Amino acid sequence: MKLVVGLGNPGKEHAADRHNAGYRWIAQLAKHLQVALKLEARFRALLGKFTHQGGECWLMQPQTFMNASGAAVGAFAKFYKIPSQDILVVHDELDLPPGVARLKLGGGVSGHNGLKDIAAHLGTHGFWRLRIGIGHPGEKSLVVDYVLDKPRKEEAHLIEQAVQQSLAVWPLLAEDKHQAAMLKLHTKA
């Protein structure tokens, strides 16, 4: 991995939103790795860099709001010549229940506007995704309000559990052991 992106919306008013699961994941990884995230205006993102296996890896929280995440990711990837398969995007997932996290390479965007914008700016869907389940409100018309709202207490606990379980596979992802990471994450103990 050369770039790990956590999706969300900037601002304190959105910090606890379901949509900000990716932001929270990146913040926790940055804290664990002791990496400071600093605003880089030219990329419209909070960025932090660290070295692993002799190479550089960047952590990113786009500050463009969710639906325009691709502007930050695309500009950064182009500038640093980062291939899409070396990018991991961490995001909330309506199609997974709270408490579940899944890893995959490529695939559709399932109506997720942040992923849609990233795919458009990269020109491909061929990037890694770490999907943090937030559940679905049951009706399509309720989705916008649902993702921009705080989860109920029991849901928040399950979402945090999924974040922690997926952070546990970071060492495997950092070593490009994607299959081992998927096996560990997707297998219930």
Buried (B, 14 or more C-beta within 10 A) or exposed (E): BBBBBBBBBBEEEBBEBBBBBBBBBBBBBBEEBEBEBEEBEEBBBBBBEBEEEEEEBBBBBBBBBBEBBBBBBBBBBEEEEBEBBBBBBBBBBBBBBBBBBBBEBEEEBEEBBBBBBBBBBBEBBBBBBBBBBBBBBEEEEEBEEBBBBEBEEEBBEBBBBBBEBBBEBBEBBBEEBBEBBBEBBEEEE
